[in-house]
Amino acid sequence: MRDAGADTVADSLQELQARLGYEFRDPALLTLALTHSSHRNAAGAPPAGADNERLEFLGDAIVGYLVSDALCALFPDLREGQLSRIKANLVSARSLRHAAEQMELGRYLRLGPGEEKTGGRQKQALLANAVEALVAALYRDGGLEPARRVVETYLLRGVREGGPERLARADYKSALQEFLQARRLPAARYQTVETRGPEHRKTFTVELWVGERRLAHGEGASKKAAETQAARQALERLPDILEREGE
């Protein structure tokens, strides 16, 4: 007798593959990409690697490369700082969650009972990680092109159709926070180091620290404006710093 539960899972995976426009040669890779660590833990300590965390790690790099490659081709006249801000928005957890919602990816996730009860299928971090794991699974199964098609369809369509202006006008502090989180770096700290001028016309100077490193400083007529300027500087500098240091 066939297992009705297994049939249901297989049918749902076929549905997702049809949505993606790609059929996996190794369906186990797709299943793994959709398996959250809570599901593995609930199964009674199965072997290490039985969830999507390693695929997520690989997918983060692949998504970053594909977005960077596309932006350089689409906007040859933009400066590196502008490209970095647009990329930071496109690969942010917020953007990846939107991509997951377009795919209805939450429907297909394999979660443990606790994560299910607490609304895991709608959690931003969980959905963003699943998108990265899915892209890695596509790459492992079929190479770069199926991964590229999914990134183009679900992450890059808006910037192709609407241009880069909205994404270039980033919320720099949020973009920086997500940039740091994605690389498992400490959160940015903003320290006001100077306030000068009369009460009605003050100028604030703020330093931005990540861990023990002072990355940038900003000035503005308010603390918020100074912090925004510092975050913008940090976003422009960090990719080069991390590349030089091999992080």
C-alpha positions in Angstrom: 0.0 0.0 0.0 1.3 3.5 -0.9 1.9 6.0 1.8 -0.7 8.8 1.4 1.5 11.2 3.3 4.4 10.6 1.0 2.2 11.1 -2.0 1.0 14.4 -0.6 4.6 15.6 -0.1 5.6 14.5 -3.6 2.6 16.3 -5.1 3.5 19.5 -3.3 7.1 19.3 -4.5 5.9 18.8 -8.0 3.7 21.9 -7.6 6.6 24.0 -6.4 8.8 22.7 -9.2 6.2 23.7 -11.7 6.0 27.2 -10.1 9.8 27.5 -10.4 9.9 26.2 -14.0 12.5 23.6 -13.1 12.3 19.8 -12.3 15.0 18.5 -10.0 17.0 15.5 -11.1 17.7 14.9 -7.4 14.4 15.7 -5.6 16.2 15.1 -2.2 18.1 18.4 -2.7 14.8 20.3 -2.9 13.5 18.5 0.2 16.7 19.4 2.0 16.4 23.0 1.0 12.9 23.2 2.5 13.9 21.4 5.8 14.3 23.8 8.8 16.5 22.8 11.7 13.4 22.5 13.9 12.2 19.6 11.8 15.5 17.9 12.1 15.6 18.4 15.8 12.1 17.1 16.2 13.0 13.9 14.4 15.3 12.8 17.2 18.8 13.9 16.4 19.2 12.6 12.8 22.6 13.0 11.1 24.2 16.4 10.9 23.5 18.1 7.6 19.9 17.0 7.5 18.5 20.5 7.4 19.0 23.5 5.0 21.6 25.4 7.0 24.6 24.4 4.8 22.6 25.1 1.6 21.7 28.5 3.0 25.4 29.3 3.5 26.1 28.4 -0.1 23.0 30.1 -1.4 24.0 33.4 0.3 27.1 33.5 -1.8 25.3 32.5 -5.0 22.5 35.1 -4.6 25.1 37.8 -3.9 27.1 36.9 -7.0 24.1 36.6 -9.3 22.7 40.0 -8.1 26.1 41.7 -8.5 26.6 40.3 -12.0 23.1 41.4 -13.1 23.5 44.9 -11.6 26.8 45.4 -13.4 25.3 44.4 -16.7 22.1 46.4 -16.2 23.6 49.7 -14.9 27.1 50.1 -16.4 27.2 53.8 -15.5 26.4 53.5 -11.8 29.3 53.9 -9.3 30.3 51.1 -6.9 28.7 52.8 -3.9 25.3 53.0 -5.7 25.6 49.4 -6.8 26.4 48.3 -3.3 23.3 50.1 -1.9 21.0 48.5 -4.5 22.5 45.1 -3.9 22.1 45.5 -0.1 18.4 46.1 -0.7 18.0 43.2 -3.1 19.7 40.6 -1.0 18.2 41.9 2.3 16.0 39.6 4.5 13.0 41.8 3.6 13.6 41.4 -0.2 14.2 37.6 0.2 11.0 37.3 2.2 9.1 39.0 -0.6 10.6 36.6 -3.1 9.5 33.7 -0.8 6.0 35.0 -0.6 5.8 35.3 -4.4 6.8 31.6 -4.7 4.4 30.8 -1.8 7.5 29.0 -0.3 6.2 29.0 3.2 3.6 26.4 2.2 6.3 23.8 1.4 8.6 24.2 4.4 9.3 21.3 6.7 9.1 22.6 10.2 9.1 21.1 13.7 6.0 21.4 15.8 7.2 24.3 17.9 8.1 26.4 14.9 4.8 25.5 13.3 2.9 26.7 16.3 4.8 30.0 16.4 4.1 30.9 12.8 7.3 29.8 11.3 5.8 29.8 7.8 5.5 33.6 7.9 8.8 34.4 9.7 11.0 36.7 7.7 14.4 35.2 8.7 13.2 31.7 8.1 11.7 32.5 4.7 14.8 34.5 3.6 17.0 31.6 4.6 14.8 29.1 2.7 15.2 31.2 -0.5 19.0 31.1 -0.2 18.9 27.4 0.4 16.6 26.9 -2.6 19.0 28.8 -4.9 21.8 26.7 -3.7 19.8 23.5 -4.3 19.1 24.7 -7.9 22.8 25.3 -8.4 23.8 21.9 -7.0 21.2 20.1 -9.2 21.4 22.0 -12.5 24.2 24.5 -12.4 24.2 28.3 -12.4 21.5 28.9 -15.0 18.4 27.6 -13.1 19.6 29.5 -10.0 20.0 32.6 -12.2 16.5 32.3 -13.6 14.9 32.2 -10.1 17.0 35.2 -8.9 16.1 37.1 -12.1 12.4 36.2 -11.7 11.9 36.8 -8.0 14.6 39.3 -7.0 15.5 41.4 -10.1 12.2 41.8 -11.9 11.4 45.0 -10.0 14.7 46.7 -10.6 14.6 45.8 -14.3 11.1 47.2 -14.7 11.3 50.2 -12.3 14.9 51.2 -12.5 17.4 51.6 -9.7 16.4 54.9 -8.2 14.1 53.7 -5.4 16.6 51.0 -4.3 19.5 53.5 -4.5 17.6 55.7 -2.0 18.0 53.2 0.7 17.2 53.2 4.3 20.9 53.1 5.0 20.7 52.0 8.7 18.3 49.1 7.9 20.4 48.1 4.9 23.6 48.1 7.0 22.0 46.1 9.7 20.8 43.4 7.3 24.3 43.4 5.5 26.0 42.8 8.9 23.4 40.1 10.0 23.8 38.2 6.7 27.5 38.0 7.3 27.1 37.2 11.0 29.0 40.3 12.0 28.2 42.4 15.2 25.4 44.9 15.0 26.4 48.5 14.3 26.7 50.8 17.3 26.3 54.6 16.9 28.1 56.9 19.4 27.5 60.6 19.5 31.0 62.1 20.0 30.3 65.8 19.6 27.5 68.3 19.7 28.2 71.9 18.7 26.4 75.1 17.8 23.5 77.0 19.4 20.4 75.2 20.6 18.3 76.0 17.5 21.1 75.1 15.1 23.0 72.2 16.5 25.4 69.9 14.5 25.8 66.3 15.7 28.8 64.1 15.0 28.4 60.4 15.3 30.9 57.5 15.0 29.8 54.1 13.8 31.4 51.0 15.3 31.1 47.3 14.3 32.7 45.3 17.1 35.9 47.0 18.0 36.3 48.7 14.7 35.4 52.3 14.0 34.1 52.2 10.4 32.7 55.6 9.7 31.5 58.9 11.1 28.6 61.2 10.1 27.4 64.7 10.8 24.0 66.2 10.6 21.4 68.6 12.1 20.0 65.7 14.1 21.4 62.5 15.6 19.3 60.5 13.0 20.8 62.4 10.1 24.3 61.9 11.4 23.7 58.2 11.9 22.2 57.8 8.4 25.3 59.5 6.9 27.6 57.2 8.9 25.6 54.1 7.8 25.9 55.2 4.2 29.7 55.5 4.5 29.9 52.1 6.1 27.9 50.4 3.4 30.1 51.9 0.8 33.3 50.9 2.5 32.5 47.4 4.0 32.5 45.3 0.7 36.1 46.4 0.0 37.2 46.0 3.6 35.7 42.5 3.8 37.2 41.5 0.4 40.7 42.6 1.5 40.4 40.7 4.7 38.9 37.7 3.1 35.8 37.7 5.3 
